[in-house]
Amino acid sequence: MDAEKVDQLICSTVKVYENFPREGVDFIDIFPLFHESSVIKSIIDCLVQCIKAVEEPITAIVALEARGFLFAPLVALELGVKFVPIRKKGKLPGRVENFTYLLEYGTDSVELQQGVLTEGDKVVLLDDILATGGTASAAVSLLSTINVPCCFCIFLIELTFLDGRKKLEQNLNKSDKNSNKLLSVSLISAEKLAHLSR
């Protein structure tokens, strides 16, 4: 199934919950994608084909906490590469690499277990939704600190009205080790979001 059909499949399957988890937030529930095996298989096949098109030989799929973990191991299995989680501070055992980034009010951190990725690894960063781009951008920075290039960033859904792409691309462009490739299967504008199932 091509990316355009998968986009239609995603938009017809996900649900939106208004004012969740707090007032003014529209929560996109991706779990209905897993209710039909044929739907999730089409999505995984699409993600795998997109990553196979990357010119670099990929050695790992890196995913962001938490919903990226639903897709990344399945994609990694299909590609025959390792899956590596990036989590919030304090969630991983053992020694970790850490990157702290600024929020509007305060800071947050992302972490990666030491030694899981080493110089020479080439990774794809995968997550379910690209919103403001803060966590994904921090993950790219974390990978850069250990000299592991992020060859490709891929998202199931991108909320185009939040400008996360701009922030992430700026960070990718800071390093010539990154291939500056960013793909979202389903682009959802504010208008399109308003018409999704509720």
Buried (B, 14 or more C-beta within 10 A) or exposed (E): BEBEEBBEBBBEBBEBEEEEEEEEEBEBBBEBBEEEEEBBEBBBBBBBBBBEEBEEEBBBBBBBBEBBBBBBBBBBEBBEBBBBBBBBBEEBEEEBBEBEBEEEEEEBBBBBBBEBBEEEBBBBBBBBBBBBBBBBBBBBBBBBEBEBBBBBBBBBBBBBEBEBBEBBBEBBEEBEBBBEBBBBBBBBEEEBBEEBEE
